[in-house]
Amino acid sequence: MQAHIKPKIILFDIDYVLIDSSKLKEISSAKVAKILKISLIKMEKINEEFGKTLKTSKEFSPKKYAKFLANYFNDSRISKKITPIFLKPKLYQQTLYSDIIPSLRKLKEKCWLGIYSEGTKEFQMAKLKLSGITDYFKKNLVFIYPDKTGKATRLVEKLGEIYFVDDNPRHIKDITATIGTHPIWLKRGPKADTSETLTCPTILSLEELPKLEHVYETILVTNH
């Protein structure tokens, strides 16, 4: 009989867990407005019109957005001017929460880190790569879906017990319904003021995560 250490697996959502998506939208919209030479108020109204073309905000992609603006202003040149805004690392580095790098660096010492997020895969991956945090996550533990509702069950069947860090109470409840999951609610972003009652641990910053002993401790696995 042999025993070996199996690190805990922690999967993180991206929006409002790693990236301040409201700030990202604010900065990128200001840059777009400057290129289009319009006011921020006008930009906001145009963004609302663009939002109506999507079923949910998860469908956002820079390519769709740039194409919409080109059609809106009837100027094909606009698309080539807008797309580069979303390809610059500084945009994502500016919107990365300040607690991310120190927390991921410490957690990676003992845990396997990954991603459990939803949205357009190309845009979500851009947030990770261009912000400079890709190397903190194991490649085989990066899971991005158009809609991640119900997907936790499949991951637990494949990987065993998993800790999930999410800002959205709806996803927390969905994850809680699966045996073998350990959801942790990161209370920040637009869903922070929810009146819903959640039974899982709640943290206000990722800096609190390594302090949760049941998360940080490794698992002793026995092979027969």
N, C-alpha and C positions, 0 to 999 in steps of 0.2 A: 504494500500500500504506500503510495507516494502522495505527498502534499505539496501544493504550490500556491503561490499568491496570485489571485486574480484581482486586478484593480477594479474599482468601481467604474461603471460607465455613466457619464453625465452628458446628456444631450441638451443643447441650448436652442431656444428660439432665437431668431435674428432681430426682428423689429421690436424695439423698446426693451430688449434684453441686452443686445450687444450694440445696436445702432439706434440713436435717437431719430426715429423716422420723421417726426414733426420738424425737427431742426433741418434734416436733410431736404425736406420739401421746401422749407422756408428759404434756405440758401440757394437751392437750385432754381426756384421760382424767381428769385431776385436776379440771378444771372441771366435767365431766359428773358425776363422783362427788359433788362438792359440791352440785350442783343436786338430785341424787337422794338426797342425805343417806345415802350408803353409804361403806364403807371402800374404800381403794384396792385391797385384796386382793379384796374382793367385785367391784369394778369390773373387775379383771383377769380374773376368772373369767367374768364376763358378756361381756367382749371376746372371750374364747376361744370362747364359745358363738356369738357373732356371726360369728367367723371361719369356723366350720364351715358357715355358710350361703353362703359364697363359694367359688367354684372356686379362685380365687387372690386374693391381697391386692390385685392390680391392680383388682379389681372394687369396691373400697371407694368409697363416696360418702357424704357427710354425710346425704343424704336417706334412703338405705337404712338407715344406722346409726340415725338418729332414729326411723324407722318400726319398726325392730327393737326398740328400747328401749321404745317405746310399747306394742308388743304384749307384750313380756316382762313389763312391769309392769301390763299391762291398763289403761293410762291414756292416752287419746288426747292429753291436754294436754301430755304429756312431749315429744312431737315438736316442738311450737312453742317449748318451752323450750331444747331441745338445738340445733336448727338455727342459731340466732344465734351460737353459739360459733364456728362455722366461717365466719362472715361478717365477723369482726372483723380488720382489718389487723394488729393487734398480734400475733395468734397467729402469723402468717407472718413478720412482721418479726423476732420473737424467735427464729425457727427458721432464718432465713437465715444461711448460713455467713458469718463475718466477712470472708473473702477475696473475696466475690462482687462487691460494688460497686466496689472499687478495680480489680479485674481486668477486669470488664466495661467500665468506663470507659476503661481504657487500650486494650483490644482493639478497642473500637468505633472508635477513631481510624483504624484501617487495615483492619479486617476487617468482613465482613458476619456478624452473629451471628444464630443461630436456635435452635430447639428440636427435639430428636428424642427423644420420650418416649412412655411408654405408661401407660394407666390410663383412668379415666373422664374424658372431655374437660372437663366442667364443673369438676371438682375440680382437675385439673391447671392449668387456666387461672386458677382462683381463686388458686392458689399464686403464680402469676406476677403477677397484677394486684394482689392484696392485699398482697403483699410489697413492691410498688413498683418492680419491675424490668422491667415490660413494655416500656418505651420503649427498652431496650437491644437489643431484638430486632426484626428486620424482620418485619412481619406475614406476608409471603408465604413466610417461612422457619420458620414454626411448624408442626411436624408432630407430632400426638398420636394414637396408635393404641391400640385395646384391647390389641393385642399387636404389637410392632414387629419381631418376628423376620422376617427376609427382606425388610424394606421398604427397606433401604439401597440395594439394587440399583436400584429404581425411581427413587429420588432422584438417584442419580449419573447415570442416563440422562437425567434432566431438567435437572440443574444443573451437571454436570461434577464435577470433583474436590471432595471435601468432607472436612473434618476433623471427627471425631466425638469428643466427650469423654464418657466413660461410666464408671460405677463397677462395673458388672457384667461379670465376665470372660466370661460366656456371651454377652452382647451384643457384647463386644469381638471374640470369635471369629467370631460371625455377620457382623459388619461387615468383618472382615479377609478373609473369603471373597469379597468383592466387589471387583473391580478398580476403581481410581479412588477408593478410600476411604483415609483416613489416621486410624485409630483411636488414641486416646490414653487410657490407663487412669488415671483419677483414683483412687488407692488410698486410699479411706476408706469408712466405712460398714460394714455387716455382712459385705460380701464382701472386705474388705481383707486378711483372713488366709488367703485361698485358697492352696492349694498348686499351683494350675495354673500352667503356664509360658506366659507371653504374650510375643510377639515385638515388640510395639509399644512406643513410648515410655511411661514410667510417671512420673507426677507425684504429689506428696503434697498439693499445694495448687494452686488456680487461679492463684496468684501466680507460679507457675513457668511458666505457659503462654506469656506474652509473651516469656519468655527463650529459648524454643525458636525459633531464627532461621528455620527452615524453615516455621514456622507463621506467624510475624509478618510476614515479607516478603511484599510484594504480587507478583502474577503479571503479567508483561508479555505481553499477548495481541496478536497480530498479525492484523489483518483484511485479507484479500486482495481 
